[in-house]
C-alpha cells in the first residue's frame, strides 16, 4: 500500500454505460483545462491592450473555475495525489538550479 497517497473518501457513483456525476465533472475538468491552455496562448499573441485585457479576464475566470472543479472532485475522492518524496524534490531542485547557473554563464 502506498503511504504517500493523498486522497479523500471516495463517493461511489453508479457503474455501467450511463454517464454519472464523476463522468460529467471529469469531462468538464478536461474542457476547462484545455480552455485555460488556449487562453494562455491567446494572451501571448494578443495584438493590442484591449484584446489582452479581455483574454486575461476570461483566462482568470476559467482558471478559477477549473480549480474549483478539481477541488470538488478531490473532496469527493475522485482525484488523488501522491506526496513527493523529499529526496525527489531536492534532486529536482538541484537539477533546476544547475540549469539556471548554466544559463547565466
C-alpha positions in Angstrom: 0.0 0.0 0.0 1.3 3.5 -0.9 1.5 5.6 2.2 2.3 8.7 0.1 -1.2 8.8 -1.4 -3.2 11.9 -0.5 -7.0 11.5 -1.0 -10.4 11.8 0.4 -13.1 9.0 0.9 -14.4 8.1 -2.5 -18.0 8.9 -3.3 -19.4 5.9 -5.2 -21.2 6.5 -8.5 -23.3 4.1 -10.5 -21.3 1.8 -12.7 -22.2 0.9 -16.3 -22.7 2.7 -19.6 -24.8 5.6 -18.2 -22.9 8.9 -17.6 -22.7 9.7 -13.9 -21.6 12.8 -11.9 -18.0 11.8 -11.9 -18.0 11.4 -15.7 -19.6 14.9 -16.1 -17.2 16.5 -13.8 -14.2 14.8 -15.4 -15.4 15.9 -18.8 -15.9 19.5 -17.5 -12.4 19.5 -15.9 -10.8 18.3 -19.2 -12.6 21.0 -21.2 -11.7 23.8 -18.7 -8.0 22.7 -18.6 -7.9 22.9 -22.4 -9.6 26.3 -22.4 -7.1 27.6 -19.9 -4.2 26.4 -22.0 -5.7 28.0 -25.1 -6.3 31.3 -23.4 -2.7 31.3 -22.2 -1.6 31.1 -25.8 -4.1 33.8 -26.8 -2.7 36.1 -24.1 0.8 35.7 -25.5 -0.4 36.6 -29.0 -2.9 39.4 -28.3 -2.4 42.2 -30.7 -3.4 45.1 -28.5 -4.0 46.0 -24.9 -7.8 45.9 -25.0 -7.8 42.4 -26.5 -5.2 41.3 -24.0 -7.3 42.6 -21.1 -10.4 40.7 -22.4 -8.5 37.5 -22.8 -6.9 37.9 -19.3 -10.3 38.3 -17.7 -11.6 35.2 -19.4 -8.3 33.3 -18.5 -8.7 34.2 -14.9 -12.4 33.2 -14.8 -11.8 29.8 -16.5 -8.6 29.2 -14.4 -10.6 29.7 -11.2 -13.4 27.5 -12.4 -11.0 24.8 -13.3 -9.5 24.9 -9.8 -13.0 24.8 -8.2 -13.9 21.7 -10.3 -10.7 20.0 -9.4 -11.2 20.7 -5.7 -14.7 19.4 -5.8 -13.5 16.2 -7.4 -10.7 15.9 -4.9 -13.2 16.3 -2.0 -15.4 13.5 -3.4 -12.4 11.2 -3.7 -12.4 11.2 -7.5 -8.9 12.7 -7.7 -6.0 11.6 -5.6 -2.4 13.0 -5.3 0.8 11.4 -4.4 3.1 13.1 -1.9 6.5 13.5 -3.4 9.5 12.1 -1.5 11.8 14.8 -0.1 14.7 13.3 -1.9 13.0 13.6 -5.3 12.1 17.3 -4.6 15.7 18.1 -3.6 17.1 16.3 -6.6 14.8 18.2 -9.0 15.6 21.5 -7.2 19.4 20.8 -7.6 18.9 20.0 -11.3 16.9 23.2 -12.0 19.4 25.3 -10.1 22.3 23.8 -12.1 20.4 24.6 -15.4 19.9 28.2 -14.2 23.6 28.6 -13.4 24.4 27.2 -16.9 22.2 29.8 -18.4 23.9 32.7 -16.7 27.4 31.5 -17.7 
